[in-house]
Amino acid sequence: MKKLMMVLASLVLFTACNDEDKNEMYEESSDGQIVARACATDEVFQAQLNSNPELRAKMQMIEEHTQNFDLSQAKLVNGTIVIPVVVNVIYKTAAENISATQIQSQIDVLNKDFNAQNADFSNVPSIFSGVKANVGVRFELDQIIRKNVNKTSWGTADLMKKSSGILPTSPTTKLNLWVCTIGNGILGYAQFPGGSSSTDGVVIDSRYIGTTGTATYPFNLGRTATHEVGHWMNLRHIWGDTNCGTDYVADTPTHNTANYGVPTFPHYSTCSGSPVEMTMNYMDYSDDRGLYMFTEGQKSRMLSIFSAGGARNSFAK
């Protein structure tokens, strides 16, 4: 109980102050390509908290459920939770109207990454071998919806999820993934469990999804969607969106801030105890080729939302 109270207290502090401590690098090259990972999930979350005072209390209830969860409570069918995925492609140009092949390549990456079947899973350093996880979630492409629009970029105000874009399909039983040009150096963002179903889902820029077609180096291995779906399943950034912050997971090291590129291992944190940072964790900001693991603690956190009383329990029925 003492640990739970400390976690909930830190959640209040996290949501109250971390806007002042951001470390994102919204950086583009001269040709408009993004050269450093930038995820807008926390910014969107803070905006939702500001516009909906009741959301903070709801998130604390979700956190309490998460901290009290153990894996024996998970609702697994043959050891797996199956998530239908609706992909909403919103495009102005032919390039933005990505192919079904590119979309399927992203579904394939999600299935490998969430089931420890990615080839680079074997690269997990021995120091982390005891906590590397097979999450046990399978993704199935449910349908692709396309819409041609006269809009250059969509930003992060969820406009692509409104009638001007494509409304979500059955968001309480299907993961909606919007593919469009976001702009402002953002690769993607997601909505945490607990937000409105009318805006629930994940948004990925059309240049950074899947492994073929428009997928652009160094974010051409589908790990942006893995990262954002992690958020959708209630994972925080591994550095807690503030210097030496918490991601509410016990088996991830404390990071002083986000990592970029592919850091040389071992990369030591400047936080208390100087732990080796888990720069290869999907919830860091390393380039796609440098990300290849979740932990057992993250697995428990993700599966908790599908359990009885969990925020996404409707997906596990």
C-alpha positions in Angstrom: 0.0 0.0 0.0 2.9 2.4 0.8 4.4 1.8 -2.6 1.0 2.4 -4.3 0.5 5.7 -2.5 4.0 6.8 -3.6 3.2 5.9 -7.2 -0.1 7.8 -7.1 1.6 10.8 -5.5 4.2 10.8 -8.2 1.5 10.5 -10.9 -0.1 13.7 -9.5 3.3 15.4 -9.6 4.0 14.1 -13.1 0.8 15.4 -14.6 1.1 18.7 -12.8 4.7 19.7 -13.6 6.3 17.9 -16.5 5.3 20.5 -19.2 8.1 22.6 -17.8 10.7 19.8 -18.1 10.4 18.6 -21.7 13.4 17.3 -23.6 12.0 16.5 -27.0 14.0 17.4 -30.1 11.6 18.4 -32.8 14.3 18.4 -35.5 14.0 18.1 -39.3 16.6 18.1 -42.0 16.7 20.6 -44.9 14.4 18.3 -47.0 11.8 18.1 -44.3 12.7 14.7 -43.0 12.7 14.1 -39.3 16.1 13.3 -37.9 15.4 12.9 -34.2 12.4 11.0 -32.7 9.6 13.1 -31.4 6.4 11.8 -29.9 3.6 14.1 -28.9 1.7 11.7 -26.6 2.5 13.6 -23.4 1.7 16.9 -24.9 -1.7 15.6 -26.0 -2.2 14.1 -22.6 -1.5 17.4 -20.8 -3.9 19.2 -23.1 -6.6 16.6 -22.3 -5.9 17.0 -18.6 -6.3 20.8 -18.9 -9.6 20.5 -20.8 -11.1 17.8 -18.7 -10.5 18.1 -14.9 -12.1 14.7 -14.3 -9.5 12.9 -16.3 -6.8 13.3 -13.6 -8.9 11.3 -11.1 -9.7 8.7 -13.7 -6.0 8.3 -14.5 -5.3 7.8 -10.8 -7.9 5.0 -10.7 -6.3 3.4 -13.7 -2.9 3.6 -12.0 -4.2 2.1 -8.8 -5.6 -0.8 -10.8 -2.3 -1.2 -12.7 -0.2 -1.3 -9.5 -2.5 -3.9 -7.9 -2.5 -6.2 -11.0 -0.6 -9.4 -11.3 -0.2 -11.5 -14.5 -2.4 -14.3 -13.2 -5.4 -11.9 -13.7 -4.7 -11.4 -17.4 -7.4 -12.4 -19.8 -5.5 -14.3 -22.4 -6.9 -16.5 -25.2 -4.4 -19.3 -25.9 -1.8 -17.1 -24.2 -2.5 -14.1 -26.4 -4.8 -11.0 -26.5 -6.0 -10.3 -30.0 -6.4 -6.6 -31.1 -8.3 -5.8 -34.3 -6.7 -2.8 -36.1 -8.6 -0.3 -38.2 -6.1 1.8 -40.3 -7.4 5.2 -41.4 -5.3 6.6 -44.2 -5.9 10.3 -44.8 -4.0 11.7 -47.8 -3.5 14.7 -50.0 -0.8 13.3 -52.3 -0.4 9.9 -53.9 2.7 9.2 -51.7 0.6 9.7 -48.5 -2.0 7.2 -49.8 0.3 4.3 -48.6 -0.2 0.8 -49.9 -1.9 -2.1 -48.3 1.5 -3.8 -48.4 3.1 -1.1 -46.4 0.2 -1.2 -43.9 0.6 -5.0 -43.5 4.3 -4.6 -43.0 3.5 -2.5 -39.9 1.1 -5.1 -38.6 3.8 -7.7 -39.0 6.3 -5.5 -37.1 3.8 -5.1 -34.2 3.3 -8.8 -34.0 7.0 -9.5 -33.9 7.8 -6.8 -31.4 5.0 -7.6 -29.0 5.8 -11.3 -29.1 9.6 -11.3 -28.9 9.8 -12.6 -32.4 11.8 -9.6 -33.8 15.2 -10.7 -35.1 17.1 -8.1 -33.0 15.5 -9.4 -29.7 18.6 -11.5 -29.5 20.6 -8.3 -29.2 19.3 -7.5 -25.7 22.3 -7.1 -23.4 22.9 -9.8 -20.8 22.4 -7.2 -18.1 18.8 -7.0 -19.1 18.2 -10.6 -20.1 16.4 -11.4 -16.9 13.6 -8.8 -17.6 13.1 -9.0 -21.4 9.6 -9.9 -22.2 7.2 -11.5 -24.6 4.1 -9.4 -24.1 1.7 -11.8 -25.8 -0.5 -9.5 -27.8 -1.5 -10.2 -31.4 -2.6 -7.6 -33.9 -5.0 -8.4 -36.8 -5.7 -6.0 -39.7 -9.5 -5.4 -39.5 -10.0 -2.9 -42.4 -8.4 0.0 -44.2 -10.4 3.2 -44.6 -9.1 5.9 -47.0 -10.0 9.5 -47.5 -8.6 12.1 -49.9 -8.4 15.6 -48.4 -7.1 19.0 -49.3 -5.0 19.5 -46.2 -1.2 19.6 -46.0 -0.7 18.6 -42.3 -2.9 17.8 -39.3 -1.0 18.7 -36.1 -1.7 17.0 -32.8 -5.2 18.4 -31.9 -6.9 15.2 -33.0 -8.5 16.9 -36.1 -7.8 13.8 -38.2 -10.2 11.9 -35.9 -13.1 14.3 -36.6 -15.4 14.5 -39.6 -12.8 16.6 -41.4 -10.7 13.4 -41.3 -12.0 9.9 -40.5 -14.1 9.2 -37.4 -12.9 6.2 -35.3 -14.5 2.8 -35.9 -15.7 0.9 -32.8 -12.9 2.3 -30.6 -13.9 0.3 -27.6 -13.2 -3.0 -29.4 -10.8 -2.0 -32.2 -7.5 -0.1 -32.2 -7.8 2.8 -34.6 -4.5 3.8 -36.3 -4.6 7.1 -38.3 -1.9 7.5 -41.0 -1.5 11.1 -42.2 1.1 13.9 -42.3 1.3 15.3 -38.8 3.9 18.0 -39.2 6.0 20.0 -36.7 8.6 17.3 -36.5 6.3 14.7 -34.9 6.5 11.0 -35.9 3.4 10.0 -34.0 1.3 10.1 -30.8 -1.2 8.0 -28.9 -4.0 8.4 -26.4 -3.5 6.8 -23.0 -6.3 4.5 -21.6 -8.9 6.7 -19.9 -9.4 9.3 -22.5 -12.5 9.9 -24.7 -13.4 7.0 -27.0 -14.1 9.6 -29.7 -10.4 10.3 -30.0 -8.9 7.0 -28.9 -6.2 5.4 -30.9 -2.8 6.1 -32.4 -1.6 8.5 -35.1 1.5 7.9 -37.2 3.0 10.1 -39.9 2.8 8.4 -43.3 6.6 8.6 -43.8 7.4 6.6 -40.6 5.0 3.6 -40.7 5.9 0.0 -41.7 9.1 -1.1 -43.4 8.5 -0.4 -47.1 7.0 2.2 -49.4 7.3 5.7 -47.8 9.0 4.4 -44.6 12.0 6.7 -44.2 15.3 6.0 -42.4 16.2 6.1 -39.5 12.5 5.4 -38.6 11.9 2.8 -41.3 11.5 -0.4 -39.2 8.0 0.2 -37.8 9.2 1.0 -34.3 7.3 4.3 -34.2 4.0 2.4 -34.1 5.4 -0.1 -31.6 6.3 2.9 -29.4 2.9 4.6 -29.8 0.9 1.4 -29.3 2.9 1.0 -26.1 1.5 4.3 -25.0 -2.0 3.2 -26.0 -1.4 0.3 -23.6 -0.5 2.7 -20.8 3.3 2.8 -21.0 5.1 6.1 -20.3 8.3 7.2 -21.8 11.1 5.4 -20.1 12.6 8.6 -18.6 9.2 9.7 -17.3 9.1 12.9 -19.4 11.2 14.7 -16.8 14.8 14.5 -15.8 15.3 11.2 -13.8 11.5 10.8 -13.8 9.5 7.6 -13.3 7.7 5.4 -15.9 6.0 3.5 -13.0 7.8 0.3 -14.0 10.1 -1.3 -11.4 12.4 -3.2 -13.8 13.4 -0.3 -16.1 16.4 1.8 -15.1 16.1 5.4 -14.3 17.0 7.6 -17.3 18.0 11.1 -17.0 16.3 12.1 -20.3 15.5 10.7 -23.7 18.2 9.0 -25.9 18.6 9.7 -29.6 20.3 7.9 -32.4 21.8 4.5 -31.4 23.8 5.1 -28.1 26.8 3.0 -27.6 26.3 0.3 -24.9 26.7 0.7 -22.0 25.2 4.2 -21.7 25.2 5.3 -18.0 22.5 7.5 -16.5 23.5 10.6 -14.5 20.6 9.8 -12.1 21.1 8.4 -8.6 23.2 5.2 -8.7 24.3 5.8 -12.3 22.4 2.8 -13.7 23.0 1.5 -17.3 20.2 3.0 -19.3 17.9 0.7 -21.4 18.3 2.7 -24.5 17.0 -0.3 -26.6 13.6 -0.2 -24.9 10.8 0.6 -27.2 9.7 3.5 -24.9 13.0 5.4 -25.4 13.6 7.8 -28.3 16.5 5.8 -30.0 16.3 5.3 -33.8 14.3 2.3 -35.0 17.4 0.1 -35.4 18.3 0.7 -31.8 14.9 -0.3 -30.3 14.1 -4.0 -29.7 12.7 -4.8 -26.2 9.9 -4.5 -23.6 10.4 -5.6 -20.0 8.4 -7.9 -17.8 7.2 -4.9 -15.8 6.0 -3.2 -18.9 4.3 -6.4 -19.9 2.4 -6.5 -16.6 1.5 -2.8 -17.0 0.1 -3.3 -20.5 -1.8 -6.5 -19.8 -3.4 -4.9 -16.7 -5.6 -2.7 -18.9 -7.2 -5.8 -20.5 -8.0 -7.5 -17.2 -11.3 -7.3 -15.3 -11.8 -3.7 -14.3 -9.1 -2.5 -16.7 -9.5 0.5 -18.9 -9.5 -1.6 -22.1 -11.2 -4.8 -20.7 -13.7 -4.6 -23.7 -10.9 -5.7 -26.0 -10.3 -8.9 -24.1 -13.8 -10.3 -24.3 
